């Protein structure tokens, strides 16, 4: 039985947690760079907290196109959610404070949302590819 794109979208969004480890890909010149980060899915928006001096922040300033991958594993097999998007560094103090309050690890790394080293990145999703565990064909949709 074939699922509609709306059903696939609902399934994908239900698999994303408020905070989870994902693998973020950025570009450094012509070289892709991948690393694990904590992705926050708050109010249907994606957020990443990092240091202003981090390589990922530097790379996003030069090229805002990013992708991240969420590996999925179940008894019946493995799959993934891959989301391509455009990253932007948020400088608005109100947004930084609002989202900063919801970052569980904020004060482990920074003095707070006003810390000059705190870098808040928003990823606007553009394209999603989803391979359900146990299936062989991925579904791609634009957001």
N, C-alpha and C positions, 0 to 999 in steps of 0.2 A: 504494500500500500504506500503510495507516494504522499509525502507531507507537503503542505503549502509552505511558502516562504515565511508567512506569519507564524506558523507552528514551529518552524526551525528557529526563527528569531526568539520566540518565547522560551524554547528549550535552551538556547545559548545563554540568554540573559539569566535564566534560573540556575545555570551552572557556575556563574561568576559570584564570588563571595565579596563581602565588604572589603576585606583585606586578604590578599593572597600573593604568594610568590609566583612571578611570571618571568619569562626570559625576554628582555627588551633588546631590540636591535636598533642601533643608530649607525650613522656613517661617519667615518673619519677619512676624508678625501674619497678615494675609491675603495676603501677597505671597510667591510661591515664589522661592527663590534657588537657582541652579544654578552649580556650579563644578567644574573638574577637580580630582580628588584621587587619591592613590595608594591603591588598595584592596589590602590584604593578605588573602589567602585561606590561613589557617594552621589546620591541623587541622580543616578543614570549618567554620571560623568566620571571619567577616569583621571586619577591623580597619582603623581609620583613625587615623593619628597627626597631631596638629595642635597648635597653640598653645592654651593655656588661654584666652588673650585673643581668639582668632579669632571671627569672626562665626558660623561654623558651630557652634562649641562653645556659644556664647551661645544660638543658635537651638535647638540640641538640648536644652539645659537647659530651655527654655520649652516645646518641643514635640518629643518624641522620635520622631515619625513621619517617616521619611525614605524616599527612593527613590534608586536609582542606576541608571545605564544604561551598558551596555558596547556600543558600536557594533561591528558585525561587517561585514567586507567580503571578498568573494571574487569571482572572475571572473564568476560567474553572477548576482551582484547583491549587495544589501546587506541586512542584518538587524540584530537587536539582542537583548540580554538585558536585561530591565528587572526589577529586584528591589525590592520594597517591604519595609520592615522597621521594626523599632523599635531606636533607638540608645540606648546607655547609656554613660555616662562611667565608666570603670573607675578606682577609687581604691585597690584592693587592691595593696599594694606587691609581693607575690609575682608576681601576674599581670602587672603593669607591667614587672617585671624580666624575667620569662620571655619575654613577647612583645617587649619592647624589644630583647633580644639578637638577635632575628630581623628587626628592621627595618634594612634596609641603609643607610638615610640618617639614622638616629637622631643620630649624633654630628655631622652636618653642621648641625643645628639646635639641639640640646640637649646639655647636658653628660652626659646619660645618662638612664636611666629614672626616677631620683630628682629630676631637674630639676623645680622647681615649675611651670615653664611647659609642661612636656610633658603633653599631654592624650591619653590613649588611649581611643578610642571603639570599642565593639563593636556591630556591627549584627546583630541576630537576624533572619534572613530569615523572611518571612511568606508572601509571594506572589511568584511568578515568572511573567513573560511572556516568551516566546521566539519570535522570528521568524527562522527559518532563512534565510540568504541564498538568494535565488532563489525563495522561496515567497511566497505572498500572504496566508496566514492564520496568525496567531500562535496559539500554544498557551499557556494559562494553567494553573498548578497551584499549590496551597497546599503549604507545607512544614511 
